[in-house]
Every structure is written in structure tokens, then in C-alpha cells.
Amino acid sequence: MPAPEHSDDERERCVTGIDAIDHILNGGVPRGNTVLISGSVGTGKTSICIEFLVRGALNGENSLYLSVTEPTDKLLMNVIPFDFFDDKLVRQGKLQFVDLPKIYDKLGIDKEDLDFDQTRLLADTIAGIVEEQKIRRLVLDSVTSVCYRIREQERIRDFLLRLGTVLSAKGCTTLLVSEIRSSEDGYSQWGVEEALADGVIVTGNLERRGDLLRTLQIVKMRGTTHSRAKYVLDLTTSGVLLVPLLKGGSVASGG
């Protein structure tokens, strides 16, 4: 889902508000990128996504969380303990939580295997919401669940390309949550998502001296240079904290 061509220095940045990630990415995610955030259960994906949206809303950017499996009222309860959360963001509509199954119902999509027309209708509907609400930050949690309903790789590719191209053109920076098992190779269930995404952020677990540590690594990010070092991920009420797992680390160019 390539964004418009600019040099790394010229690309406008979407400052995530998570200081360590912004530092790794030399100022933030390039505006309009679609980023896959991939990991197994309990590795911090949702917390990263929520902080990304809340920080954006605090900075005046309309932010939207599309949830497939977890009810939005439960998600909202998980946001409240964060020190940086302000409930007026929800009241003012700067931070929105929407259950994607309600969109399915509204569109009359009631079967598990979406055809091409339904797949494109879903992509166009999400893009329409982004345009109407002037959304600048979007989370889809999870893209894995949506792809299970699309099933066929060609349709998945069409959905992701169609959605990503439109969102990029609108300057909307998007996080797609990918659910994988810890034993799996690759960063997605279908293998299509990671190939089409502009960026891939991987969360995981690492056992060290009897402790189970969460980890984070930025594998790719188009439009910027970045470290590919692995970091220890700590989830606190003040937000996501990262500490280098090892000293040093290579620097990768975006692509």
C-alpha cells in the first residue's frame, strides 16, 4: 500500500506519542502508512494500539478503533486506568470505538464467506467512515478476524489494497492487528497482510531467567530508516515503555 513518493526527510510523520517507538522511527510512522502489528495473545498489541489512538486524540486527531471480537464497552473499560486517558475525548468524539459486527449487520453481511462484492463494500464502508468522521488514526482489531470471513487470498489482497490505498490518500495512518500463534513463522495467518503492509511491528514473549518478558521489534517501515533491534516491552499505567534487549542493533532503511 505505497504512500506517495517522498524522501524520508520530507515525509510527514504521524507521531505515535509512544516516545520510544517515535525515536526508533526517527520521528514517528510516515503519515498514511498501513502498519501490521503482529503477535500472539498477551504480547501488548491492544495496549499499543489504544495508546496510539489516545495520544492522537489528545493531539487533536480524530481516532477510531474498529473492534471485531471484543465489545467496545469492554475496550473502553481497559482504557480508563491509563494516566493519560481523558474521558472527554470520547464525549467529544475525538476517540471512537465501533463494533465491526454492527457494520456487518448494517450492510446485510451475515455469512462467513464474503464474496468480492461484499469485500469491496466493506472496504468502501470503512473508508467512508474515515472520510465522514475525518479520521486520522485507525485501528482494525483484528485484520485476522476479517480475513477469516474473506477466506480467499485473492479477495484478501483486493480488500487490503483497496482499503489501504484509500486510507493513505486521506492521510489516515492505520494499525492492523494480526493474531498469530507463538509457534508460527511469518507475521500473519494468510501471508498476504505482511506483504502489502507498509510496516510490520512484531510483539512477542521471551523467557529469560525464569521471567516471561514481552518484546517488540520493528521489522519494516516504508518511508523511514529505523532500528531493527529487539526491545523489552513494559506495559504501565503511564503507557508503553521500551528498553533495548541488547546493546546496539542494526539500522534498516525503509522498504
C-alpha atoms as a printed R data frame, in Angstrom:
    type eleno elety resid chain resno       x       y      z
1   ATOM     1    CA   MET     A     1   0.000   0.000  0.000
2   ATOM     2    CA   PRO     A     2   2.609   2.512 -1.026
3   ATOM     3    CA   ALA     A     3   2.093   6.090  0.097
4   ATOM     4    CA   PRO     A     4   3.018   8.974 -2.230
5   ATOM     5    CA   GLU     A     5   6.717   9.155 -3.113
6   ATOM     6    CA   HIS     A     6   8.809  11.497 -0.970
7   ATOM     7    CA   SER     A     7  12.279  11.273  0.521
8   ATOM     8    CA   ASP     A     8  12.450  10.047  4.118
9   ATOM     9    CA   ASP     A     9  13.124  13.579  5.380
10  ATOM    10    CA   GLU     A    10  10.130  15.029  3.504
11  ATOM    11    CA   ARG     A    11   7.508  12.541  4.677
12  ATOM    12    CA   GLU     A    12   5.105  13.966  7.227
13  ATOM    13    CA   ARG     A    13   5.162  11.908 10.409
14  ATOM    14    CA   CYS     A    14   2.330  10.571 12.487
15  ATOM    15    CA   VAL     A    15   3.850  10.939 15.943
16  ATOM    16    CA   THR     A    16   2.573   7.901 17.831
17  ATOM    17    CA   GLY     A    17   3.045   9.541 21.225
18  ATOM    18    CA   ILE     A    18   4.887   6.422 22.386
19  ATOM    19    CA   ASP     A    19   8.275   8.064 22.802
20  ATOM    20    CA   ALA     A    20  10.453   5.007 22.275
21  ATOM    21    CA   ILE     A    21   8.665   3.977 19.076
22  ATOM    22    CA   ASP     A    22   8.861   7.526 17.715
23  ATOM    23    CA   HIS     A    23  12.582   7.537 18.487
24  ATOM    24    CA   ILE     A    24  13.138   4.196 16.718
25  ATOM    25    CA   LEU     A    25  11.260   5.522 13.675
26  ATOM    26    CA   ASN     A    26  13.100   8.858 13.621
27  ATOM    27    CA   GLY     A    27  10.038  10.908 14.467
28  ATOM    28    CA   GLY     A    28   7.076   8.590 14.040
29  ATOM    29    CA   VAL     A    29   5.229   6.497 11.472
30  ATOM    30    CA   PRO     A    30   5.208   8.086  7.998
31  ATOM    31    CA   ARG     A    31   1.757   9.647  7.612
32  ATOM    32    CA   GLY     A    32  -0.669   7.445  5.704
33  ATOM    33    CA   ASN     A    33   1.226   4.194  6.245
34  ATOM    34    CA   THR     A    34  -0.666   0.992  6.967
35  ATOM    35    CA   VAL     A    35   1.181  -0.945  9.671
36  ATOM    36    CA   LEU     A    36   0.692  -4.573 10.671
37  ATOM    37    CA   ILE     A    37   1.162  -5.112 14.397
38  ATOM    38    CA   SER     A    38   1.637  -8.830 14.810
39  ATOM    39    CA   GLY     A    39   1.914 -11.090 17.826
40  ATOM    40    CA   SER     A    40   0.424 -13.855 19.911
41  ATOM    41    CA   VAL     A    41  -2.024 -13.447 22.788
42  ATOM    42    CA   GLY     A    42  -0.928 -11.226 25.666
43  ATOM    43    CA   THR     A    43   2.039  -9.560 23.974
44  ATOM    44    CA   GLY     A    44   0.751  -5.974 24.196
45  ATOM    45    CA   LYS     A    45  -0.775  -5.391 20.757
46  ATOM    46    CA   THR     A    46  -4.033  -3.898 22.026
47  ATOM    47    CA   SER     A    47  -2.292  -1.672 24.576
48  ATOM    48    CA   ILE     A    48  -0.016  -0.240 21.886
49  ATOM    49    CA   CYS     A    49  -2.989   0.404 19.606
50  ATOM    50    CA   ILE     A    50  -5.038   2.073 22.325
51  ATOM    51    CA   GLU     A    51  -2.184   4.362 23.342
52  ATOM    52    CA   PHE     A    52  -1.585   5.236 19.676
53  ATOM    53    CA   LEU     A    53  -5.212   6.349 19.355
54  ATOM    54    CA   VAL     A    54  -5.478   8.157 22.688
55  ATOM    55    CA   ARG     A    55  -2.238  10.075 22.127
56  ATOM    56    CA   GLY     A    56  -3.504  11.089 18.712
57  ATOM    57    CA   ALA     A    57  -6.856  12.227 20.087
58  ATOM    58    CA   LEU     A    58  -5.088  14.260 22.771
59  ATOM    59    CA   ASN     A    59  -3.179  15.923 19.935
60  ATOM    60    CA   GLY     A    60  -6.411  16.832 18.148
61  ATOM    61    CA   GLU     A    61  -6.527  13.941 15.659
62  ATOM    62    CA   ASN     A    62  -9.811  12.068 15.265
63  ATOM    63    CA   SER     A    63  -9.096   8.450 16.147
64  ATOM    64    CA   LEU     A    64 -11.166   5.301 15.561
65  ATOM    65    CA   TYR     A    65 -10.920   1.780 16.975
66  ATOM    66    CA   LEU     A    66 -12.772  -0.847 14.902
67  ATOM    67    CA   SER     A    67 -13.159  -3.959 17.043
68  ATOM    68    CA   VAL     A    68 -14.157  -7.316 15.592
69  ATOM    69    CA   THR     A    69 -14.156  -9.650 18.590
70  ATOM    70    CA   GLU     A    70 -14.009  -7.611 21.815
71  ATOM    71    CA   PRO     A    71 -17.039  -5.461 22.720
72  ATOM    72    CA   THR     A    72 -16.200  -1.780 22.598
73  ATOM    73    CA   ASP     A    73 -17.586  -1.116 26.086
74  ATOM    74    CA   LYS     A    74 -15.064  -3.623 27.443
75  ATOM    75    CA   LEU     A    75 -12.280  -1.952 25.463
76  ATOM    76    CA   LEU     A    76 -13.265   1.405 26.907
77  ATOM    77    CA   MET     A    77 -13.046  -0.016 30.431
78  ATOM    78    CA   ASN     A    78  -9.480  -1.102 29.620
79  ATOM    79    CA   VAL     A    79  -8.582   2.462 28.591
80  ATOM    80    CA   ILE     A    80  -9.749   4.157 31.786
81  ATOM    81    CA   PRO     A    81  -6.801   3.061 34.023
82  ATOM    82    CA   PHE     A    82  -4.240   4.811 31.786
83  ATOM    83    CA   ASP     A    83  -2.940   8.017 33.381
84  ATOM    84    CA   PHE     A    84  -3.017   9.838 30.032
85  ATOM    85    CA   PHE     A    85  -6.647   8.976 29.213
86  ATOM    86    CA   ASP     A    86  -9.250  11.754 29.380
87  ATOM    87    CA   ASP     A    87 -12.869  10.614 29.031
88  ATOM    88    CA   LYS     A    88 -13.821  13.899 27.380
89  ATOM    89    CA   LEU     A    89 -12.080  12.544 24.260
90  ATOM    90    CA   VAL     A    90 -14.898  10.003 23.923
91  ATOM    91    CA   ARG     A    91 -17.633  12.510 24.775
92  ATOM    92    CA   GLN     A    92 -16.296  14.943 22.165
93  ATOM    93    CA   GLY     A    93 -15.990  12.232 19.514
94  ATOM    94    CA   LYS     A    94 -12.220  12.602 19.170
95  ATOM    95    CA   LEU     A    95 -11.806   8.972 20.236
96  ATOM    96    CA   GLN     A    96 -14.372   6.493 18.914
97  ATOM    97    CA   PHE     A    97 -14.863   2.771 19.462
98  ATOM    98    CA   VAL     A    98 -17.045   0.896 16.960
99  ATOM    99    CA   ASP     A    99 -18.038  -2.782 16.882
100 ATOM   100    CA   LEU     A   100 -17.361  -4.041 13.353
101 ATOM   101    CA   PRO     A   101 -20.104  -6.718 13.640
102 ATOM   102    CA   LYS     A   102 -22.611  -3.838 13.803
103 ATOM   103    CA   ILE     A   103 -21.273  -2.645 10.452
104 ATOM   104    CA   TYR     A   104 -21.681  -6.179  9.094
105 ATOM   105    CA   ASP     A   105 -25.312  -6.120 10.218
106 ATOM   106    CA   LYS     A   106 -25.933  -2.694  8.704
107 ATOM   107    CA   LEU     A   107 -24.525  -3.892  5.372
108 ATOM   108    CA   GLY     A   108 -26.528  -7.110  5.487
109 ATOM   109    CA   ILE     A   109 -23.382  -9.248  5.628
110 ATOM   110    CA   ASP     A   110 -24.454 -12.335  7.540
111 ATOM   111    CA   LYS     A   111 -22.409 -15.157  6.042
112 ATOM   112    CA   GLU     A   112 -18.906 -16.276  6.932
113 ATOM   113    CA   ASP     A   113 -17.512 -16.353  3.379
114 ATOM   114    CA   LEU     A   114 -17.590 -12.863  1.841
115 ATOM   115    CA   ASP     A   115 -17.680 -12.612 -1.947
116 ATOM   116    CA   PHE     A   116 -15.841  -9.942 -3.954
117 ATOM   117    CA   ASP     A   117 -18.760  -7.506 -3.907
118 ATOM   118    CA   GLN     A   118 -19.201  -7.779 -0.126
119 ATOM   119    CA   THR     A   119 -15.455  -7.480  0.429
120 ATOM   120    CA   ARG     A   120 -15.306  -4.274 -1.588
121 ATOM   121    CA   LEU     A   121 -18.449  -2.950  0.079
122 ATOM   122    CA   LEU     A   122 -16.816  -3.466  3.486
123 ATOM   123    CA   ALA     A   123 -13.610  -1.690  2.421
124 ATOM   124    CA   ASP     A   124 -15.574   1.195  0.912
125 ATOM   125    CA   THR     A   125 -17.755   1.488  4.035
126 ATOM   126    CA   ILE     A   126 -14.746   1.722  6.347
127 ATOM   127    CA   ALA     A   127 -13.167   4.287  4.012
128 ATOM   128    CA   GLY     A   128 -16.434   6.222  4.013
129 ATOM   129    CA   ILE     A   129 -16.489   6.361  7.814
130 ATOM   130    CA   VAL     A   130 -12.891   7.616  7.806
131 ATOM   131    CA   GLU     A   131 -13.775  10.351  5.327
132 ATOM   132    CA   GLU     A   132 -17.035  11.377  7.008
133 ATOM   133    CA   GLN     A   133 -15.560  11.478 10.513
134 ATOM   134    CA   LYS     A   134 -12.226  12.951  9.323
135 ATOM   135    CA   ILE     A   135 -10.346  10.084 10.978
136 ATOM   136    CA   ARG     A   136  -6.566  10.479 11.059
137 ATOM   137    CA   ARG     A   137  -5.741   7.353 13.071
138 ATOM   138    CA   LEU     A   138  -7.426   3.981 12.631
139 ATOM   139    CA   VAL     A   139  -7.023   0.612 14.343
140 ATOM   140    CA   LEU     A   140  -8.601  -2.562 12.942
141 ATOM   141    CA   ASP     A   141  -8.552  -5.273 15.604
142 ATOM   142    CA   SER     A   142  -8.170  -7.688 14.194
143 ATOM   143    CA   VAL     A   143  -7.471  -7.919 10.494
144 ATOM   144    CA   THR     A   144  -7.084 -11.666 11.094
145 ATOM   145    CA   SER     A   145 -10.758 -11.994 12.022
146 ATOM   146    CA   VAL     A   146 -11.827 -10.003  8.962
147 ATOM   147    CA   CYS     A   147  -9.648 -12.151  6.698
148 ATOM   148    CA   TYR     A   148 -11.218 -15.306  8.146
149 ATOM   149    CA   ARG     A   149 -14.523 -14.076  6.745
150 ATOM   150    CA   ILE     A   150 -12.988 -13.247  3.372
151 ATOM   151    CA   ARG     A   151 -11.019 -16.525  3.296
152 ATOM   152    CA   GLU     A   152  -9.669 -16.480 -0.259
153 ATOM   153    CA   GLN     A   153  -6.218 -14.914 -0.723
154 ATOM   154    CA   GLU     A   154  -7.114 -13.006 -3.875
155 ATOM   155    CA   ARG     A   155 -10.084 -11.388 -2.122
156 ATOM   156    CA   ILE     A   156  -7.952 -10.636  0.947
157 ATOM   157    CA   ARG     A   157  -5.380  -8.957 -1.287
158 ATOM   158    CA   ASP     A   158  -8.112  -6.931 -3.007
159 ATOM   159    CA   PHE     A   159  -9.600  -5.843  0.350
160 ATOM   160    CA   LEU     A   160  -6.269  -4.746  1.828
161 ATOM   161    CA   LEU     A   161  -5.122  -2.947 -1.315
162 ATOM   162    CA   ARG     A   162  -8.452  -1.194 -1.765
163 ATOM   163    CA   LEU     A   163  -8.672  -0.100  1.865
164 ATOM   164    CA   GLY     A   164  -5.002   0.809  2.263
165 ATOM   165    CA   THR     A   165  -4.848   2.882 -0.906
166 ATOM   166    CA   VAL     A   166  -7.881   4.965  0.043
167 ATOM   167    CA   LEU     A   167  -6.801   5.469  3.665
168 ATOM   168    CA   SER     A   168  -3.311   6.522  2.596
169 ATOM   169    CA   ALA     A   169  -4.761   9.067  0.172
170 ATOM   170    CA   LYS     A   170  -6.819  10.505  3.038
171 ATOM   171    CA   GLY     A   171  -3.757  10.808  5.275
172 ATOM   172    CA   CYS     A   172  -5.081   8.203  7.705
173 ATOM   173    CA   THR     A   173  -2.405   6.186  9.497
174 ATOM   174    CA   THR     A   174  -3.654   2.667 10.185
175 ATOM   175    CA   LEU     A   175  -2.690  -0.169 12.529
176 ATOM   176    CA   LEU     A   176  -3.903  -3.644 11.545
177 ATOM   177    CA   VAL     A   177  -3.745  -6.154 14.408
178 ATOM   178    CA   SER     A   178  -2.555  -9.596 13.294
179 ATOM   179    CA   GLU     A   179  -3.141 -12.548 15.598
180 ATOM   180    CA   ILE     A   180  -0.614 -15.359 15.320
181 ATOM   181    CA   ARG     A   181   0.379 -18.327 17.449
182 ATOM   182    CA   SER     A   182   3.748 -18.057 19.180
183 ATOM   183    CA   SER     A   183   4.967 -21.134 17.290
184 ATOM   184    CA   GLU     A   184   4.145 -19.697 13.855
185 ATOM   185    CA   ASP     A   185   6.589 -18.455 11.271
186 ATOM   186    CA   GLY     A   186   5.638 -15.246  9.493
187 ATOM   187    CA   TYR     A   187   3.612 -12.330 10.750
188 ATOM   188    CA   SER     A   188   0.076 -13.168  9.634
189 ATOM   189    CA   GLN     A   189  -2.318 -16.066  9.156
190 ATOM   190    CA   TRP     A   190  -2.622 -15.655  5.409
191 ATOM   191    CA   GLY     A   191   0.784 -14.328  4.363
192 ATOM   192    CA   VAL     A   192  -0.829 -11.544  2.348
193 ATOM   193    CA   GLU     A   193  -1.124  -8.948  5.096
194 ATOM   194    CA   GLU     A   194   2.584  -8.526  5.814
195 ATOM   195    CA   ALA     A   195   3.463  -8.286  2.121
196 ATOM   196    CA   LEU     A   196   1.000  -5.463  1.486
197 ATOM   197    CA   ALA     A   197   1.555  -3.506  4.702
198 ATOM   198    CA   ASP     A   198   3.891  -0.505  4.697
199 ATOM   199    CA   GLY     A   199   5.223  -1.523  8.088
200 ATOM   200    CA   VAL     A   200   5.442  -4.560 10.341
201 ATOM   201    CA   ILE     A   201   5.801  -4.342 14.126
202 ATOM   202    CA   VAL     A   202   6.188  -7.674 15.919
203 ATOM   203    CA   THR     A   203   5.409  -8.285 19.583
204 ATOM   204    CA   GLY     A   204   6.314 -11.493 21.359
205 ATOM   205    CA   ASN     A   205   7.297 -13.266 24.551
206 ATOM   206    CA   LEU     A   206  10.813 -14.180 25.629
207 ATOM   207    CA   GLU     A   207  11.711 -16.330 28.623
208 ATOM   208    CA   ARG     A   208  14.788 -15.089 30.437
209 ATOM   209    CA   ARG     A   209  15.995 -16.332 33.827
210 ATOM   210    CA   GLY     A   210  12.573 -17.668 34.663
211 ATOM   211    CA   ASP     A   211  10.738 -14.467 33.700
212 ATOM   212    CA   LEU     A   212   8.470 -14.107 30.667
213 ATOM   213    CA   LEU     A   213   9.283 -10.789 29.018
214 ATOM   214    CA   ARG     A   214   7.247  -9.039 26.354
215 ATOM   215    CA   THR     A   215   9.284  -7.917 23.351
216 ATOM   216    CA   LEU     A   216   8.837  -5.558 20.398
217 ATOM   217    CA   GLN     A   217  10.717  -5.325 17.111
218 ATOM   218    CA   ILE     A   218  10.097  -3.145 14.059
219 ATOM   219    CA   VAL     A   219  10.760  -5.426 11.104
220 ATOM   220    CA   LYS     A   220   9.970  -2.979  8.313
221 ATOM   221    CA   MET     A   221   8.657   0.538  7.812
222 ATOM   222    CA   ARG     A   222   8.461   2.169  4.411
223 ATOM   223    CA   GLY     A   223   9.408   5.828  4.263
224 ATOM   224    CA   THR     A   224  11.948   5.929  7.076
225 ATOM   225    CA   THR     A   225  15.134   4.395  8.383
226 ATOM   226    CA   HIS     A   226  14.743   2.521 11.659
227 ATOM   227    CA   SER     A   227  16.443   0.239 14.128
228 ATOM   228    CA   ARG     A   228  15.629  -3.472 13.837
229 ATOM   229    CA   ALA     A   229  16.836  -4.171 17.363
230 ATOM   230    CA   LYS     A   230  14.580  -6.098 19.723
231 ATOM   231    CA   TYR     A   231  13.256  -4.261 22.790
232 ATOM   232    CA   VAL     A   232  11.735  -5.346 26.079
233 ATOM   233    CA   LEU     A   233   8.155  -4.072 26.208
234 ATOM   234    CA   ASP     A   234   6.721  -2.949 29.539
235 ATOM   235    CA   LEU     A   235   3.049  -2.001 29.902
236 ATOM   236    CA   THR     A   236   2.436   0.603 32.611
237 ATOM   237    CA   THR     A   237  -0.395   2.958 33.549
238 ATOM   238    CA   SER     A   238   1.799   5.740 32.131
239 ATOM   239    CA   GLY     A   239   1.961   3.958 28.782
240 ATOM   240    CA   VAL     A   240   4.206   1.667 26.775
241 ATOM   241    CA   LEU     A   241   7.876   1.648 27.772
242 ATOM   242    CA   LEU     A   242  10.684   0.059 25.743
243 ATOM   243    CA   VAL     A   243  14.177  -0.921 26.885
244 ATOM   244    CA   PRO     A   244  16.801  -2.349 24.491
245 ATOM   245    CA   LEU     A   245  17.094  -6.105 24.920
246 ATOM   246    CA   LEU     A   246  20.695  -5.997 23.736
247 ATOM   247    CA   LYS     A   247  23.100  -3.128 23.294
248 ATOM   248    CA   GLY     A   248  23.295  -1.860 19.732
249 ATOM   249    CA   GLY     A   249  21.367  -3.127 16.729
250 ATOM   250    CA   SER     A   250  21.458  -2.645 13.005
251 ATOM   251    CA   VAL     A   251  19.722   0.219 11.235
252 ATOM   252    CA   ALA     A   252  17.456  -0.759  8.352
253 ATOM   253    CA   SER     A   253  16.252   1.501  5.563
254 ATOM   254    CA   GLY     A   254  12.527   1.525  4.881
255 ATOM   255    CA   GLY     A   255  11.256  -0.696  2.115
